[in-house]
Amino acid sequence: MKVILCDDLSKVGLAGEVKVVSDGYARNFLLPRKLALIATAPNLKRWESEKHVRQIKGEHDLSSAKEVAARLETIVVDVEALGGREGHLFGSITSQTIAESLLEKGISLDKKSIVLEKPIKSLGEYQVTVRLHPQVNALLKVNVRSKAS
């Protein structure tokens, strides 16, 4: 089945491309989730007419992501956690913990945009990547300190 992709999909294609996919994949996954449209003449015409609006929205999203990235580069997030004598934590610092600390500083981010290869389990200062847009990544400094008990 020929479909027009509405969003970028890994291993399938970019938004706006016309792709041939299996009927089941289109009917059961792409179409119900509104990730694609059936490639008919009216849908192709509608997609072309909406292209300009999507382009302007994409440029606005990119510029706002760059602004947030510049703000994140200047911030140091302090996270307090219970730790032992040798600097090991009794728990771990996850992307959820970092997102909550950022919220206290007035920046609302989804925990999925904070990229941690593995949870932080010791005291110290870390550089954490934040993926704000497919083209914009920011480095955030996270300082993990021992909580006075």
DSSP file (Angstrom, degrees, kcal/mol; ACC not computed):
  #  RESIDUE AA STRUCTURE BP1 BP2  ACC     N-H-->O    O-->H-N    N-H-->O    O-->H-N    TCO  KAPPA ALPHA  PHI   PSI    X-CA   Y-CA   Z-CA
    1    1 A M              0   0    0      0, 0.0    20,-2.7     0, 0.0     2,-0.4   0.000 360.0 360.0 360.0 137.0    0.0    0.0    0.0
    2    2 A K  E     +A   20   0A   0     18,-0.2    37,-2.3    37,-0.1     2,-0.3  -0.753 360.0 175.2 -88.5 130.8    1.3    3.5   -0.8
    3    3 A V  E     -AB  19  38A   0     16,-2.8    16,-2.4    -2,-0.4     2,-0.6  -0.934  31.7-130.9-132.9 156.3    1.2    5.9    2.0
    4    4 A I  E     -AB  18  37A   0     33,-3.2    33,-2.3    -2,-0.3     2,-0.3  -0.946  32.0-129.5-103.1 122.4    2.3    9.5    2.7
    5    5 A L  E     - B   0  36A   0     12,-2.4    11,-3.4    -2,-0.6    31,-0.3  -0.573  20.1-170.8 -76.2 131.2    4.3    9.7    6.0
    6    6 A C  S    S+     0   0    0     29,-3.2     2,-0.3    -2,-0.3    30,-0.2   0.691  72.4  28.2 -92.3 -23.4    3.0   12.4    8.4
    7    7 A D  S    S-     0   0    0     28,-1.0     2,-0.4     7,-0.1     9,-0.1  -0.902  94.2 -91.3-132.6 161.3    5.9   12.1   10.8
    8    8 A D        -     0   0    0     -2,-0.3     2,-0.5     6,-0.2     6,-0.2  -0.619  45.1-170.6 -71.1 127.5    9.5   11.0   10.7
    9    9 A L  B >>  -C   13   0B   0      4,-3.0     4,-2.1    -2,-0.4     3,-1.7  -0.986  22.9-121.2-124.6 125.7    9.7    7.3   11.4
   10   10 A S  T 34 S+     0   0    0     -2,-0.5     4,-0.0     1,-0.3     0, 0.0  -0.392  97.5  10.8 -64.3 141.8   13.0    5.5   11.9
   11   11 A K  T 34 S+     0   0    0      1,-0.1    -1,-0.3    -2,-0.1     0, 0.0   0.447 128.5  60.1  68.7   3.9   13.6    2.7    9.4
   12   12 A V  T <4 S-     0   0    0     -3,-1.7     2,-0.3     1,-0.3    -2,-0.2   0.675 103.8 -90.7-119.8 -57.9   10.7    3.8    7.3
   13   13 A G  B  <  -C    9   0B   0     -4,-2.1    -4,-3.0    -6,-0.1    -1,-0.3  -0.972  38.7 -63.6 164.7-176.5   11.2    7.4    6.1
   14   14 A L    >   -     0   0    0     -2,-0.3     3,-1.9    -6,-0.2    -9,-0.3  -0.576  62.0 -80.1 -97.6 160.1   10.8   11.1    6.7
   15   15 A A  T 3  S+     0   0    0      1,-0.2    -9,-0.2    -2,-0.2    -1,-0.1  -0.318 116.0  26.5 -58.9 136.2    7.6   13.1    6.8
   16   16 A G  T 3  S+     0   0    0    -11,-3.4    -1,-0.2     1,-0.3     2,-0.2   0.204  89.7 125.0  95.9 -15.2    6.2   13.9    3.4
   17   17 A E    <   -     0   0    0     -3,-1.9   -12,-2.4   -12,-0.1     2,-0.6  -0.505  59.0-132.5 -78.0 146.3    7.7   10.9    1.6
   18   18 A V  E     +A    4   0A   0    -14,-0.2     2,-0.3    -2,-0.2   -14,-0.2  -0.897  35.9 176.7 -97.7 120.0    5.5    8.5   -0.3
   19   19 A K  E     -A    3   0A   0    -16,-2.4   -16,-2.8    -2,-0.6     2,-0.6  -0.880  32.1-128.6-125.3 153.5    6.5    5.0    0.7
   20   20 A V  E     +A    2   0A   0     -2,-0.3     2,-0.3   -18,-0.2   -18,-0.2  -0.921  39.0 167.2-101.0 119.3    5.2    1.5   -0.1
   21   21 A V        -     0   0    0    -20,-2.7    -9,-0.0    -2,-0.6     2,-0.0  -0.816  42.7 -80.9-125.9 166.4    4.5   -0.5    3.1
   22   22 A S     >  -     0   0    0     -2,-0.3     4,-2.2     1,-0.1     5,-0.2  -0.344  38.6-120.1 -67.5 151.1    2.7   -3.7    3.8
   23   23 A D  H  > S+     0   0    0      1,-0.2     4,-3.0     2,-0.2     5,-0.2   0.901 112.1  50.3 -59.3 -43.5   -1.1   -3.5    4.0
   24   24 A G  H  > S+     0   0    0      2,-0.2     4,-2.8     1,-0.2     5,-0.4   0.899 109.1  50.5 -64.2 -41.6   -1.1   -4.8    7.6
   25   25 A Y  H  >>S+     0   0    0      2,-0.2     5,-2.1     1,-0.2     4,-1.6   0.906 115.0  44.5 -62.7 -41.8    1.5   -2.3    8.8
   26   26 A A  I  <>S+     0   0    0     -4,-2.2     5,-2.8     3,-0.2    -2,-0.2   0.956 119.4  40.1 -67.9 -50.2   -0.5    0.6    7.2
   27   27 A R  I  <5S+     0   0    0     -4,-3.0    -2,-0.2    -5,-0.2    -3,-0.2   0.877 124.9  34.8 -68.7 -39.1   -3.9   -0.5    8.4
   28   28 A N  I  <5S+     0   0    0     -4,-2.8    -1,-0.2    -5,-0.2    -3,-0.2   0.715 134.5  10.7 -93.4 -22.0   -2.9   -1.7   11.9
   29   29 A F  I  X5S+     0   0    0     -4,-1.6     4,-1.3    -5,-0.4     6,-0.2   0.743 123.6  40.6-122.2 -59.0   -0.2    0.8   12.9
   30   30 A L  I  4XS+     0   0    0     -5,-2.1     5,-2.7     1,-0.2     6,-0.9   0.939 116.4  42.7 -68.0 -50.1    0.4    3.8   10.7
   31   31 A L  T >4<S+     0   0    0     -5,-2.8     3,-1.3    -6,-0.2    -1,-0.2   0.919 113.2  49.1 -69.1 -45.3   -3.2    4.8    9.8
   32   32 A P  T 345S+     0   0    0      0, 0.0    -1,-0.2     0, 0.0    -2,-0.2   0.850 114.9  46.2 -63.3 -31.1   -4.8    4.4   13.3
   33   33 A R  T 3<5S-     0   0    0     -4,-1.3    -2,-0.2     3,-0.0    -3,-0.1   0.401 111.9-122.4 -89.6   3.2   -2.0    6.4   14.9
   34   34 A K  T < 5S+     0   0    0     -3,-1.3    -3,-0.2    -4,-0.2    -4,-0.1   0.844  73.8 130.0  57.6  37.4   -2.3    9.1   12.2
   35   35 A L  S   <S+     0   0    0     -5,-2.7   -29,-3.2    -6,-0.2   -28,-1.0   0.552  73.1  17.2 -90.9 -11.3    1.4    8.6   11.3
   36   36 A A  E     -B    5   0A   0     -6,-0.9     2,-0.3   -31,-0.3   -31,-0.2  -0.982  63.3-142.3-154.8 160.9    0.5    8.2    7.6
   37   37 A L  E     -B    4   0A   0    -33,-2.3   -33,-3.2    -2,-0.3     2,-0.2  -0.928  38.3 -98.8-121.9 150.9   -2.2    8.9    5.0
   38   38 A I  E     -B    3   0A   0     -2,-0.3     2,-2.1   -35,-0.2   -35,-0.3  -0.533  43.1-114.9 -67.4 134.7   -3.2    6.7    2.1
   39   39 A A        +     0   0    0    -37,-2.3     2,-0.2    -2,-0.2    -1,-0.1  -0.477  60.3 146.1 -79.1  77.9   -1.5    8.1   -1.0
   40   40 A T     >  -     0   0    0     -2,-2.1     4,-2.5     1,-0.1     5,-0.2  -0.678  62.7-104.3-104.3 166.1   -4.5    9.2   -3.0
   41   41 A A  H  > S+     0   0    0     -2,-0.2     4,-2.2     1,-0.2     5,-0.2   0.913 120.4  47.5 -59.1 -45.9   -4.6   12.3   -5.3
   42   42 A P  H  > S+     0   0    0      0, 0.0     4,-2.6     0, 0.0    -1,-0.2   0.906 112.9  49.3 -64.1 -38.5   -6.7   14.4   -2.9
   43   43 A N  H  > S+     0   0    0      2,-0.2     4,-2.5     1,-0.2    -2,-0.2   0.895 110.6  50.2 -66.5 -38.9   -4.4   13.5    0.1
   44   44 A L  H  X S+     0   0    0     -4,-2.5     4,-2.0     2,-0.2    -1,-0.2   0.906 112.1  47.8 -63.6 -41.0   -1.3   14.3   -2.0
   45   45 A K  H  X S+     0   0    0     -4,-2.2     4,-2.1    -5,-0.2    -2,-0.2   0.920 113.0  47.8 -65.6 -44.0   -2.8   17.7   -2.9
   46   46 A R  H  X S+     0   0    0     -4,-2.6     4,-1.8     1,-0.2    -2,-0.2   0.899 110.0  52.9 -63.7 -40.5   -3.8   18.4    0.7
   47   47 A W  H  X S+     0   0    0     -4,-2.5     4,-0.6     1,-0.2    -1,-0.2   0.907 109.8  48.4 -61.8 -42.6   -0.3   17.4    1.9
   48   48 A E  H >< S+     0   0    0     -4,-2.0     3,-0.6     1,-0.2     4,-0.5   0.886 110.3  51.1 -65.8 -39.0    1.3   19.9   -0.5
   49   49 A S  H 3< S+     0   0    0     -4,-2.1     3,-0.4     1,-0.2     4,-0.3   0.833 112.8  45.6 -69.4 -30.5   -1.0   22.7    0.5
   50   50 A E  H 3X S+     0   0    0     -4,-1.8     4,-2.1     1,-0.2    -1,-0.2   0.499  88.4  91.8 -87.7  -4.4   -0.2   22.2    4.2
   51   51 A K  H <X S+     0   0    0     -3,-0.6     4,-2.1    -4,-0.6    -1,-0.2   0.887  83.1  51.6 -59.3 -42.6    3.5   21.9    3.6
   52   52 A H  H  > S+     0   0    0     -4,-0.5     4,-2.2    -3,-0.4    -1,-0.2   0.903 109.4  49.7 -63.5 -42.5    4.2   25.6    4.1
   53   53 A V  H  > S+     0   0    0     -4,-0.3     4,-2.3     1,-0.2    -1,-0.2   0.917 111.8  48.5 -63.3 -43.6    2.3   25.7    7.4
   54   54 A R  H  X S+     0   0    0     -4,-2.1     4,-2.4     1,-0.2    -1,-0.2   0.870 109.6  53.2 -64.4 -36.6    4.3   22.7    8.7
   55   55 A Q  H  X S+     0   0    0     -4,-2.1     4,-2.1     2,-0.2    -2,-0.2   0.916 109.7  47.0 -65.9 -43.0    7.6   24.3    7.5
   56   56 A I  H  X S+     0   0    0     -4,-2.2     4,-2.1     2,-0.2    -2,-0.2   0.912 112.9  49.5 -64.5 -42.2    6.9   27.5    9.5
   57   57 A K  H  X S+     0   0    0     -4,-2.3     4,-2.5     1,-0.2    -2,-0.2   0.900 110.1  51.5 -63.7 -40.2    5.9   25.4   12.6
   58   58 A G  H  X S+     0   0    0     -4,-2.4     4,-2.2     2,-0.2    -1,-0.2   0.888 109.5  49.2 -63.9 -39.8    9.1   23.4   12.3
   59   59 A E  H  X S+     0   0    0     -4,-2.1     4,-2.3     2,-0.2    -1,-0.2   0.885 111.2  50.1 -66.6 -38.4   11.2   26.5   12.1
   60   60 A H  H  X S+     0   0    0     -4,-2.1     4,-2.4     2,-0.2     5,-0.2   0.923 110.7  49.1 -65.5 -43.7    9.5   27.9   15.2
   61   61 A D  H  X S+     0   0    0     -4,-2.5     4,-2.1     1,-0.2    -2,-0.2   0.895 111.3  50.6 -61.1 -40.4   10.1   24.7   17.1
   62   62 A L  H  X S+     0   0    0     -4,-2.2     4,-2.0     2,-0.2    -2,-0.2   0.913 110.9  47.5 -64.9 -43.9   13.7   24.7   16.1
   63   63 A S  H  X S+     0   0    0     -4,-2.3     4,-1.8     1,-0.2    -2,-0.2   0.899 112.9  48.2 -67.4 -39.3   14.2   28.3   17.2
   64   64 A S  H  X S+     0   0    0     -4,-2.4     4,-2.2     1,-0.2    -1,-0.2   0.870 110.2  52.7 -68.4 -34.6   12.5   27.7   20.6
   65   65 A A  H  X S+     0   0    0     -4,-2.1     4,-2.3    -5,-0.2    -2,-0.2   0.887 108.0  51.3 -65.6 -38.0   14.6   24.5   21.1
   66   66 A K  H  X S+     0   0    0     -4,-2.0     4,-2.2     2,-0.2    -2,-0.2   0.880 109.1  51.0 -66.0 -37.4   17.8   26.6   20.4
   67   67 A E  H  X S+     0   0    0     -4,-1.8     4,-1.8     2,-0.2    -2,-0.2   0.927 111.8  46.1 -64.5 -44.9   16.7   29.1   23.0
   68   68 A V  H  X S+     0   0    0     -4,-2.2     4,-2.6     1,-0.2    -2,-0.2   0.884 110.9  54.0 -65.2 -38.0   16.0   26.4   25.6
   69   69 A A  H  X S+     0   0    0     -4,-2.3     4,-2.0     2,-0.2    -2,-0.2   0.915 107.3  50.0 -62.5 -43.4   19.4   24.8   24.8
   70   70 A A  H  X S+     0   0    0     -4,-2.2     4,-0.6     1,-0.2    -1,-0.2   0.884 112.5  47.8 -62.9 -37.6   21.2   28.1   25.4
   71   71 A R  H >< S+     0   0    0     -4,-1.8     3,-0.8     1,-0.2     4,-0.5   0.898 110.5  51.0 -69.0 -40.3   19.4   28.4   28.7
   72   72 A L  H >< S+     0   0    0     -4,-2.6     3,-1.0     1,-0.2    69,-0.4   0.840 101.2  62.4 -66.4 -32.8   20.2   24.8   29.7
   73   73 A E  H 3< S+     0   0    0     -4,-2.0    -1,-0.2     1,-0.2    -2,-0.2   0.767 105.6  47.2 -64.8 -24.2   23.9   25.3   28.9
   74   74 A T  T << S+     0   0    0     -3,-0.8     2,-0.3    -4,-0.6    -1,-0.2   0.554  97.3  89.6 -93.5  -8.5   24.2   28.0   31.6
   75   75 A I    <   -     0   0    0     -3,-1.0    66,-1.0    -4,-0.5     2,-0.5  -0.672  56.3-159.8 -95.6 142.4   22.4   26.1   34.4
   76   76 A V  E     -d  141   0C   0     -2,-0.3     2,-0.6    64,-0.1    66,-0.2  -0.988  14.8-148.3-115.6 122.1   23.9   23.7   36.9
   77   77 A V  E     -d  142   0C   0     64,-3.0    66,-3.4    -2,-0.5     2,-0.6  -0.801   7.5-155.3 -93.5 121.5   21.4   21.3   38.4
   78   78 A D  E     -d  143   0C   0     -2,-0.6     2,-0.5    64,-0.2    66,-0.2  -0.863  12.3-175.2 -98.4 124.0   22.1   20.4   42.0
   79   79 A V  E     -d  144   0C   0     64,-2.8    66,-2.9    -2,-0.6     2,-0.4  -0.978  10.1-154.0-121.0 127.1   20.7   17.1   43.1
   80   80 A E  E     +d  145   0C   0     -2,-0.5     2,-0.3    64,-0.2    66,-0.2  -0.842  21.8 164.1-101.7 137.0   21.0   15.9   46.7
   81   81 A A  E     -d  146   0C   0     64,-2.2    66,-2.2    -2,-0.4     2,-0.3  -0.985  43.2 -96.6-147.1 154.6   20.9   12.2   47.5
   82   82 A L        +     0   0    0     -2,-0.3     8,-2.5    64,-0.2     9,-0.5  -0.574  52.0 175.3 -73.0 130.7   21.8    9.9   50.4
   83   83 A G  B     -G   89   0D   0     -2,-0.3     6,-0.3    64,-0.3    39,-0.1  -0.925  26.6-117.7-138.2 162.0   25.2    8.5   49.9
   84   84 A G    >   -     0   0    0      4,-3.4     3,-1.1    -2,-0.3    -1,-0.0  -0.149  44.2 -89.0 -86.5-174.0   27.8    6.4   51.7
   85   85 A R  T 3  S+     0   0    0      1,-0.2    -1,-0.0     2,-0.1    -2,-0.0   0.814 122.4  53.2 -69.5 -31.2   31.3    7.3   52.8
   86   86 A E  T 3  S-     0   0    0      2,-0.1    -1,-0.2     1,-0.0     3,-0.1   0.263 122.9 -96.9 -92.8  13.5   33.0    6.3   49.6
   87   87 A G  S <  S+     0   0    0     -3,-1.1    36,-2.8     1,-0.3     2,-0.3   0.503  80.1 134.7  89.4   4.2   30.7    8.4   47.4
   88   88 A H  E     -H  122   0E   0     34,-0.2    -4,-3.4     1,-0.0    -1,-0.3  -0.674  51.3-127.5 -86.7 142.1   28.3    5.7   46.3
   89   89 A L  E     -G   83   0E   0     32,-2.3    -6,-0.3    -2,-0.3    -1,-0.0  -0.550   4.7-137.4 -87.0 152.6   24.6    6.6   46.5
   90   90 A F  E    S+     0   0E   0     -8,-2.5     2,-0.1    -2,-0.2    -7,-0.1   0.657  95.0  10.8 -80.2 -16.6   22.0    4.5   48.3
   91   91 A G  E    S-     0   0E   0     -9,-0.5     2,-0.3    29,-0.1    -2,-0.2  -0.319  92.1-100.8-128.8-145.1   19.7    4.9   45.3
   92   92 A S  E     -     0   0E   0     -2,-0.1     2,-0.6    29,-0.0    29,-0.2  -0.987  16.4-120.5-147.5 157.8   20.3    6.3   41.9
   93   93 A I  E     -H  120   0E   0     27,-2.8    27,-2.4    -2,-0.3     2,-0.2  -0.889  38.3-177.6 -99.7 120.0   19.7    9.6   40.0
   94   94 A T     >  -     0   0    0     -2,-0.6     4,-1.9    25,-0.2     5,-0.2  -0.534  44.9 -96.4-110.5 177.0   17.5    9.0   37.0
   95   95 A S  H  > S+     0   0    0      1,-0.2     4,-2.4     2,-0.2     5,-0.2   0.830 124.3  58.7 -63.6 -31.2   16.2   11.2   34.2
   96   96 A Q  H  > S+     0   0    0      2,-0.2     4,-2.1     1,-0.2    -1,-0.2   0.913 105.1  49.2 -63.1 -43.1   13.0   11.7   36.2
   97   97 A T  H  > S+     0   0    0      1,-0.2     4,-1.9     2,-0.2    -2,-0.2   0.905 112.2  47.8 -62.9 -42.4   15.0   13.1   39.1
   98   98 A I  H  X S+     0   0    0     -4,-1.9     4,-2.2     2,-0.2    -2,-0.2   0.897 110.2  52.2 -66.6 -40.5   16.8   15.5   36.8
   99   99 A A  H  X S+     0   0    0     -4,-2.4     4,-1.9     1,-0.2    10,-0.3   0.886 109.4  49.7 -63.0 -39.1   13.5   16.6   35.2
  100  100 A E  H  X S+     0   0    0     -4,-2.1     4,-1.4     2,-0.2    -1,-0.2   0.884 110.1  50.4 -67.3 -38.1   12.0   17.3   38.6
  101  101 A S  H  X S+     0   0    0     -4,-1.9     4,-0.8     1,-0.2    -2,-0.2   0.874 110.3  50.0 -67.0 -36.6   15.1   19.4   39.6
  102  102 A L  H ><>S+     0   0    0     -4,-2.2     5,-2.5     1,-0.2     3,-0.5   0.861 105.0  57.7 -67.6 -35.2   14.8   21.3   36.4
  103  103 A L  H ><5S+     0   0    0     -4,-1.9     3,-1.2     1,-0.3    -1,-0.2   0.863 101.0  56.3 -63.4 -35.5   11.1   22.0   37.1
  104  104 A E  H 3<5S+     0   0    0     -4,-1.4    -1,-0.3     1,-0.3    -2,-0.2   0.790 106.3  51.4 -64.9 -27.1   12.1   23.6   40.4
  105  105 A K  T <<5S-     0   0    0     -4,-0.8    -1,-0.3    -3,-0.5    -2,-0.2   0.408 127.4-100.6 -89.9   1.3   14.3   26.0   38.3
  106  106 A G  T < 5S+     0   0    0     -3,-1.2     2,-0.5    -4,-0.3    -3,-0.2   0.611  85.8 118.8  94.2  13.0   11.4   26.8   36.0
  107  107 A I      < -     0   0    0     -5,-2.5     2,-0.7    -8,-0.1    -1,-0.2  -0.957  48.1-155.6-116.1 120.2   12.2   24.6   33.0
  108  108 A S        +     0   0    0     -2,-0.5     2,-0.3    -3,-0.1    -8,-0.1  -0.842  23.7 163.1 -98.3 115.6    9.7   22.0   32.1
  109  109 A L        -     0   0    0     -2,-0.7     2,-0.3   -10,-0.3    -6,-0.1  -0.959  39.9-114.4-129.2 148.4   11.2   19.0   30.2
  110  110 A D    >   -     0   0    0     -2,-0.3     3,-1.7     1,-0.1     4,-0.5  -0.612  25.7-128.1 -76.3 140.7    9.9   15.6   29.5
  111  111 A K  G >  S+     0   0    0     -2,-0.3     3,-0.8     1,-0.3    -1,-0.1   0.761 106.8  65.5 -63.3 -22.7   12.1   12.9   31.1
  112  112 A K  G 3  S+     0   0    0      1,-0.2    -1,-0.3     3,-0.1    19,-0.1   0.713  93.1  60.2 -72.7 -19.1   12.4   11.1   27.8
  113  113 A S  G <  S+     0   0    0     -3,-1.7    18,-3.2    17,-0.1     2,-0.6   0.652  86.7  86.1 -82.2 -13.9   14.3   14.1   26.4
  114  114 A I  E <  S-E  130   0C   0     -3,-0.8     2,-0.8    -4,-0.5    16,-0.2  -0.793  74.4-148.5 -89.3 119.1   17.1   13.6   29.0
  115  115 A V  E     +E  129   0C   0     14,-3.0    14,-0.8    -2,-0.6     2,-0.5  -0.791  25.9 165.1 -98.5 108.4   19.5   11.1   27.8
  116  116 A L        -     0   0    0     -2,-0.8   -21,-0.1     1,-0.1    12,-0.1  -0.988  26.4-158.2-119.2 123.0   21.2    8.9   30.5
  117  117 A E  S    S-     0   0    0     -2,-0.5    -1,-0.1     1,-0.3    -2,-0.0   0.901  84.4  -8.6 -65.6 -38.6   23.0    5.8   29.3
  118  118 A K  S    S-     0   0    0     -3,-0.1    -1,-0.3   -24,-0.0     3,-0.1  -0.974  92.4 -82.3-151.5 155.6   22.6    4.4   32.8
  119  119 A P        -     0   0    0      0, 0.0     2,-0.4     0, 0.0   -25,-0.2  -0.243  48.4-107.3 -61.1 149.2   21.4    6.0   36.1
  120  120 A I  E     +H   93   0E   0    -27,-2.4   -27,-2.8     1,-0.1   -29,-0.1  -0.658  40.6 172.6 -79.7 126.7   23.9    8.0   38.1
  121  121 A K  E     +     0   0E   0     -2,-0.4   -32,-2.3   -29,-0.2     2,-0.3   0.221  53.4  53.6-124.1  13.8   25.0    6.0   41.2
  122  122 A S  E    S-H   88   0E   0    -34,-0.3   -34,-0.2   -29,-0.1    22,-0.1  -0.974  83.9 -95.1-145.3 161.6   27.8    8.1   42.7
  123  123 A L  S    S+     0   0    0    -36,-2.8     2,-0.3    -2,-0.3    22,-0.2  -0.328  71.6  76.0 -71.4 154.7   28.5   11.6   43.9
  124  124 A G  E    S- F   0 144C   0     20,-2.0    20,-3.4     2,-0.0     2,-0.4  -0.862  79.6 -55.4 140.4-171.8   30.2   14.1   41.5
  125  125 A E  E     - F   0 143C   0     -2,-0.3     2,-0.3    18,-0.2    18,-0.2  -0.903  49.9-174.4-109.9 135.5   29.6   16.4   38.6
  126  126 A Y  E     - F   0 142C   0     16,-3.0    16,-2.9    -2,-0.4     2,-0.6  -0.925  25.0-134.7-130.4 150.4   28.2   15.0   35.3
  127  127 A Q  E     - F   0 141C   0     -2,-0.3     2,-0.4    14,-0.2    14,-0.2  -0.938  28.6-169.4-101.6 121.0   27.5   16.2   31.8
  128  128 A V  E     - F   0 140C   0     12,-3.0    12,-3.1    -2,-0.6     2,-0.4  -0.935  16.9-131.4-116.5 134.0   24.1   15.0   30.7
  129  129 A T  E     -EF 115 139C   0    -14,-0.8   -14,-3.0    -2,-0.4     2,-0.5  -0.676  16.8-162.7 -84.7 134.8   22.8   15.3   27.1
  130  130 A V  E     -EF 114 138C   0      8,-3.0     8,-2.4    -2,-0.4     2,-0.9  -0.980   7.8-151.4-118.4 120.4   19.3   16.7   26.6
  131  131 A R  E     + F   0 137C   0    -18,-3.2     6,-0.2    -2,-0.5    -2,-0.0  -0.812  26.6 162.5 -95.1 104.8   17.6   16.1   23.2
  132  132 A L  E     -     0   0C   0      4,-1.6    -1,-0.2    -2,-0.9     5,-0.2   0.735  68.3  -1.3 -93.8 -27.2   15.3   19.0   22.6
  133  133 A H  E >  S- F   0 136C   0      3,-1.7     3,-1.2   -20,-0.1    -1,-0.3  -0.958  80.7 -99.0-157.8 155.3   14.8   18.6   18.9
  134  134 A P  T 3  S+     0   0    0      0, 0.0     3,-0.1     0, 0.0   -72,-0.0   0.781 128.1  35.7 -55.7 -24.0   16.1   16.2   16.3
  135  135 A Q  T 3  S+     0   0    0      1,-0.1     2,-0.5    -4,-0.0   -73,-0.0   0.477 111.8  68.5-105.2  -4.3   18.7   18.9   15.3
  136  136 A V  E <   + F   0 133C   0     -3,-1.2    -3,-1.7     2,-0.0    -4,-1.6  -0.963  50.1 167.8-127.3 120.4   19.3   20.4   18.8
  137  137 A N  E     - F   0 131C   0     -2,-0.5     2,-0.3    -6,-0.2    -6,-0.2  -0.949  13.7-162.5-121.8 147.6   21.1   18.8   21.7
  138  138 A A  E     - F   0 130C   0     -8,-2.4    -8,-3.0    -2,-0.3     2,-0.5  -0.952  16.1-130.8-128.9 150.3   22.2   20.6   24.9
  139  139 A L  E     - F   0 129C   0     -2,-0.3     2,-0.4   -10,-0.2   -10,-0.2  -0.891  23.3-165.1-100.8 128.4   24.7   19.6   27.6
  140  140 A L  E     - F   0 128C   0    -12,-3.1   -12,-3.0    -2,-0.5     2,-0.5  -0.932  15.3-134.5-115.0 133.4   23.4   20.0   31.1
  141  141 A K  E     -dF  76 127C   0    -66,-1.0   -64,-3.0    -2,-0.4     2,-0.5  -0.774  21.2-169.7 -89.2 126.7   25.7   20.0   34.2
  142  142 A V  E     -dF  77 126C   0    -16,-2.9   -16,-3.0    -2,-0.5     2,-0.7  -0.975   5.2-163.0-118.9 121.7   24.3   17.9   37.0
  143  143 A N  E     -dF  78 125C   0    -66,-3.4   -64,-2.8    -2,-0.5     2,-0.7  -0.915   5.5-159.6-107.6 112.4   26.0   18.1   40.4
  144  144 A V  E     +dF  79 124C   0    -20,-3.4   -20,-2.0    -2,-0.7     2,-0.3  -0.833  17.7 179.8 -96.7 117.9   25.2   15.2   42.7
  145  145 A R  E     -d   80   0C   0    -66,-2.9   -64,-2.2    -2,-0.7     2,-0.3  -0.771  32.5-100.3-116.7 160.5   25.8   16.1   46.3
  146  146 A S  E     -d   81   0C   0     -2,-0.3     2,-0.4   -66,-0.2   -64,-0.2  -0.624  36.2-127.7 -79.7 134.6   25.4   14.2   49.6
  147  147 A K        -     0   0    0    -66,-2.2     2,-0.5    -2,-0.3   -64,-0.3  -0.673  20.0-120.8 -83.7 133.0   22.3   15.0   51.5
  148  148 A A              0   0    0     -2,-0.4    -1,-0.1     1,-0.2   -66,-0.1  -0.626 360.0 360.0 -73.1 119.8   22.9   15.9   55.1
  149  149 A S              0   0    0     -2,-0.5    -1,-0.2     0, 0.0    -2,-0.0   0.464 360.0 360.0 -94.0 360.0   20.8   13.4   57.1
